Amino acid sequence: MTPTTTTTTTIANPARLAAEAVGPSVVQVGGEHRGRHGGRGGGIVIEPGAIVTNAHNLRGPEITVTFADGRRETGTVAGHDADGDLAVVTVDTGDAPVAAWGGTADLGEAVFTVSRLGDGGVRVTSGTVSATGRTFRGPRGRQIRGSVEHTAPLGRGSSGSPIVDGDGRVVGLNTHRLGEGFYLALPADDALRRRLTALAAGEIPVPRRLGIGLAPAHVAAKLRDSVGLPARDGLLVRLVEEGGPGARADLRRGDLIVAAGGTDVASVDDLHGAVDAVPAGESLTLGVVRGTDEVDIRVAFDEAEATGEDNG
């Protein structure tokens, strides 16, 4: 009788493979008082001497970075984009490897969130890409478009950590918790790489602004009705900053902005989108109702102008 030979097949654990591949590149940021969940957030090594994390994890120009081997270093913020919730920190990365990037993730693709715990361990959670092209609000209220929605749970203090594919390649940077088991990440596409390169070089983006304060559409409607003006959808200019782009274009308090770049304006987000879409060196035409008259106002932007905290 011929003996039976039994062949044992080892099935790879994709979560373990992902953790082994990217884990050495994952860091913790903040967390001067260490604990199992110590740290304000996570990050990844994007090049020798630099990591990326979320801008909302910052508390000043310096931040503590803890590496996979337990080494802790003080990093300096090279550049941050508050509206895009991104920051690049210059720090001695030592032997920590640069994370491999895998581009964008597809709908339904299995993904893993890999983050570092306060005791130096690594946490890996699994899920799938549940939607793409999602929009959410950044730390300062501006919309962030094109995000990846996924279901790989994001633990406390893990924003800024990566989501990766089964080979441990970065496909997104976690930034936002939606609730009900859904999370958002910035896709690791070419646009994100260009933004990180610019931030690493100290090029801090300066969003365009009109230099105006606005009342939302429902407030504008009530105010126009109270003074006997016909109803019209739009945003009411409630203040104009002296010397700003709006003032230079002759926008006035009481003007109703009804269109921007030829598209109707129903919300502040519509206006922000139109302003952000203007190519460098070009102007934006606003459709304005002034009393009962309709006028077009052309706004030119100073690309080197610093921004303030306003909603227009």
C-alpha angles and dihedrals in degrees: 000000000000114000115244115241115215118207117204116208117204113215113212117237104229094199091053092046091051092049093048091049100048103016096091088056095050118096139182120234126206118000103126086169102056126213137143090287096025116147139064094243150324138265145176136234107253099174137352106293097013140081133184126224139153118290090229089066091066124098099174143333093305133051137178115247121198118198132206092263091055095255114145124205135173111242130198123222107247094184139340137197107205094184092049093040094233133129134175117208124200110220141145100270093183112187095344107128125235111255117249114240122220104184123235126345123237128233110276094015117142112247137177132212111218117192137161123245126219092252091057096261126124129242120209123188127178135215143128137264102264099180142356133209093039123164128215139159122267126220092281097044099260117133119255111204135197099035127160117240116208142164102227101121117246113215125215112286093018103108109124092037119119134257109216139189125241091280093055094253116146113251098165148002114238113233114146140040114214097185128234090071099303127120136183130224134182107247116248093233131139091270091058092048091052091050092050092049090053093047091049088055090053095254103146112194116240110207115217116250136188094215095233139118118228139203115215122252097264092051091047090052093052093047093049091048091050091059095041099255119144117263116264134164114242148091120289118224105228098173139010121208112232111249094008126128092264093051092047089053091050098249108164138204107267095031115135114220107212102163141021124194090352094305125110115253118220101155143022087254089060090053094046090050092052093047093048091049095059109111117239112278095018131105134232125234115217123199106221133185109210108186101310096333125095117216137173117229122193115211121200120199130217102221092202094052116119117233130237131201106277136119099241 
